Amino acid sequence: MKANYGYTDGSGDYYITIETEGCLKCTEHDCVDACPQDVFAIIEDDYDDLVAAVVEEHRRSLAYVCSECKPASDPPPLPCVEACPQNAISHSW
């Protein structure tokens, strides 16, 4: 299952998608430590599994909170994406 966190406004779509099946395979959750803006937390989902999620306070401001990690031209891999050994994190902007 995919969990989408974010929003759409007049300037575009700003979502972080976490593939929960991949996230379940991870025991370290390095994405939490890799994010300099503390966007991620480990939560217990509806099935009592521990998975990464975007914290509530950042869900409506991802374009601004994550802008430090996403330069405008020729962006390198984002720290959270690079830290995920399961390739379970993606961004839509």
Secondary structure, DSSP 8 states (H G I E B T S, - for coil): -EEEEEEEETTEEEEEEEEHHHHHT-SS-HHHHH-TT--EEEEE-TTS-EEEEE-GGGTT-HHHHTGGGS-SSS----HHHHH-TT--EEE--
